[in-house]
Amino acid sequence: MSREAFERIVRAYEEWDPGRMYEDRVCLHVISKVFTGRSETERQDVQECETCKTLKRYGQYKLEVESGPCDSEMSAKMLNGVMEGEAVAAYAEATLDQRGGMSGRFKWGGGGATVIGRSMAILNAGTHHDPIRDCEECHQPYHAEGWLRGAVVDGECTGARVNGAVSYNVDPIGPAEESTEAAIVGVFEGLLIIQCDD
């Protein structure tokens, strides 16, 4: 991590004011979405150090977003549509089914609003295992879990925030290690946070 990135993270931590956040008057609307689409890897490289090899991939994705089982009326009206973005992924041991991480940015529109934001995920890991659940292993190839954060920049409720958890599966098209395209299916569960008018 660069010094600039470290200082930015520390500054954000120190400047966060829980008192102000507590006093803010907000309305919360449930976001519950399912999404399907594809990703395409445009560049990849294996980076080597003395002690490790890491596979790095850059690509873009496009997803169709629809209401899920818990979606609110406000979310369904504003946020069904298309999400497009780009991401960088890194994989341990330079292997696609080993633990990795993804960081990306997105634009989400087509409903009654346009959202832009950032996303992050841990790749090839499952969190629903003992002691909280027994439906996943900690090593879960071609599965990702993370978060998505954004802001409404156009349309209804401009300035509102979108925060939530994302979980998705990636199905390589063709032999996994040679594939540059993948099918994606996933869910997003979160909140649309709208500041109350004074």
N, C-alpha and C positions, 0 to 999 in steps of 0.2 A: 504494500500500500504506500502510495506517495505521501510525503509530508503534507501536501496541500489537502489531500483527501482525508488524512487523519485529523488535521486541524478543523476541517469542515464538520466532521462527525462529532468531535469533542465540543465544538462551539454550539452545534444544534442541541446536544445533550445538556449543556450548561444553561442555554438560553430558554429551554422549555419551562414554561411557568404553569404548574398544576393548578395554582389558585385562579389564574385567568381562565384556564380551560374549564374549571369547575363553574365559574360564574357565567360563561357563555351560555346563552339560551338557544337551544337547537331543537329541530324536529328530526326524528330518525325514521327512515323508511327502509324496510327489508329489501335487499337485493338477493335474488336467488336465480341463477342463470345456468343454463347448459350451453355448451359451445362445441362446434365441430369445424374442422378445417384442415389446412395443410401448412407445413413449413418446408422451406427450401434452404439448404446450406449453399452459400455462395463462395465461401472461402474456409479452408481449414489448414492446420499446421500442427506438427508435433514439436513442442518446446522442451528442450532437454537441459537439465542441470546435472551436477555431479551425483545427486542422490535420487533424482526422479525424472519421469517423463510425463508431460501433460498434453492432452489433446485439446486444442482450442478450435472452436467453430463459430463462424459468424453467418447469420442467415436472417430471413424474413418469414413472416407468417401472416395468414389471413384466416379469420374465424367468423362463422355465422353464430350470432348470439341470440338465444331465445329464452323466454321465461321458464324457470324451473318450478318445482312443486311448492315453494314457499314465497314466490315472488309477490311483492306488493303491487297495488294498482299504480302507484306513482312510478315505480321502477319499470313496470311493463310498458307504461306510456312513454317514458323517456329513453330507456336504455336498450331496448331490443334493436338489433341492427348488425353492424359489421365492425369487427376489431381488426386492425392491421398494425403490425409493428416489426421491430427488428430486435435481435438478441445476440448476445455472446455467451457461449457455453464453454465450460472447462471440465475435463474428465481426468480423474486420477488414473495412473498407469497407462495413459494414452489409449483407453479402451472405452467404447461407448456404453457398456453396461456396468461400469464402475461408478462409485460415488462422484458426483459432480455438482457444479453450481451454475446458475444462469442469471444474468442480469439483462434487462431490456427496457424498451420504452414502447408506448403504444398510442394509437389514436382510435377512439371508439365512437362511432356515430351511426346515423341512419334512422334513429328514432326521433324523439323530440329534443335531443341535446347532443352536443359533442363533448367528449371527455378526452383529455390527454393526461398521460401519467407514466409511472414507472412500475416495473414488475421485477420480482426476484423469486427464484425457486431453488430448492435442493433437489438434485436429480438422482434417480435410482435409489431412493430411500423411502421407506414406509414408516409412518409414525403411529399407526393404529395396531400396536402390538402390546404384549404384556408389559406393564400391569394394567393398562387402561382398556385395551381391546385385544382380540385374538384373531383378527381378520387379515393382518399383514405381517410380513417379516421386515426386519430392519433393512435388509437388502432386497429391494423391490425393483428389478430391472425395467427400464422404459416407463417409469412412473415418476411424477414430479409433484412436489407440494411447496407452496410458498404464499406470497401475498401480492396484492395489486393495490396501488394507491394512485388516485388521480383527482382532477378537478374539472368541473363543468366549465368550459370556456365559451360556449355558444349555445343559444337556444334557451329552453325553459330552465329556470333556477341557476342561471350563470353564477358561478362562485361557489356552488355547492361542492362538497367533497364526496369522493367514492373510495371506500376502504373495505378490504375484505381478504378472505383466504381463498386460494385457488388450488385445485387439485386436478391433474390431468394425466392421461396416458399417451405415449408417443409410439406409434407403430411404424417402424421403418418400412419403406416400400422397396422391396428387393432385399438382397443380402445385407444385413445390418451394417457391417463394417465398410461396405462399399456404397451404401445408400446416401443420396443427397436430398431425398424427399421423404416426408413422413406424414402419416395421417394423425390428427390430433382429436381427442375427445375428452371433454372435461367439464368441471363444475366450478362455479364461483358463488360463494356465499358471503354476503357482506352487508354494508350499510350505505345508504345515501344520506348524507348529513347536510341539512339545510339550516343556515343561520336564521333565527327568528327576526322579524322586523321589530325595530324599537318603537 
